[in-house]
Amino acid sequence: ERVLEPLGAVTSGSQFLEPN
């Protein structure tokens, strides 16, 4: 649930993994 850190998204899910 971290929108500021793309690395944190990896632990949360794939919110930044897809766009990034």
BAFI-3210 file (N, C-alpha, C; in Angstrom, 3 decimals, decimal comma, padded with zeros to 6 digits):
// residues 20
n [1|2|3|4|5|6|7|8|9|10|11|12|13|14|15|16|17|18|19|20]
n.u [000,841|002,045|002,465|004,355|006,804|008,133|009,388|008,264|005,812|006,115|006,011|003,477|001,872|001,212|001,040|002,766|004,368|003,232|002,722|005,262]
n.v [-001,202|001,155|004,078|005,847|004,659|002,567|000,167|-000,726|-001,431|-003,861|-005,592|-005,178|-005,664|-005,410|-002,785|-000,819|-002,310|-003,019|-000,539|000,510]
n.w [000,000|-000,602|-002,207|-002,667|-002,679|-005,044|-004,616|-002,287|-003,141|-004,216|-002,106|-001,253|-003,468|-006,836|-007,627|-008,464|-009,934|-012,349|-013,879|-013,624]
ca.u [000,000|002,951|002,419|005,532|007,965|007,845|009,923|007,309|004,654|006,411|005,562|002,031|001,260|001,845|000,476|003,802|005,070|002,640|003,036|006,702]
ca.v [000,000|002,314|004,689|006,714|003,821|001,465|-001,060|-001,172|-001,982|-005,273|-006,339|-005,014|-006,342|-005,029|-001,488|-000,086|-003,270|-003,000|000,719|000,706]
ca.w [000,000|-000,658|-003,535|-002,783|-002,982|-005,971|-004,021|-001,279|-003,837|-004,475|-000,936|-001,150|-004,610|-008,106|-007,997|-009,190|-010,783|-013,691|-014,563|-013,614]
c.u [000,873|002,971|003,641|006,761|007,563|008,325|008,949|006,101|004,860|005,917|004,044|001,337|001,969|001,267|001,476|004,539|004,536|002,995|004,536|007,340]
c.v [001,248|002,861|005,564|005,902|002,640|000,134|-001,615|-001,825|-003,467|-006,128|-006,283|-005,775|-005,977|-003,704|-000,701|-001,006|-003,228|-001,724|000,951|-000,418]
c.w [000,000|-002,071|-003,764|-003,170|-003,859|-005,405|-002,992|-001,918|-004,095|-003,323|-000,811|-002,273|-005,891|-008,585|-008,835|-010,155|-012,205|-014,461|-014,650|-014,408]
res [e|r|v|l|e|p|l|g|a|v|t|s|g|s|q|f|l|e|p|n]
***
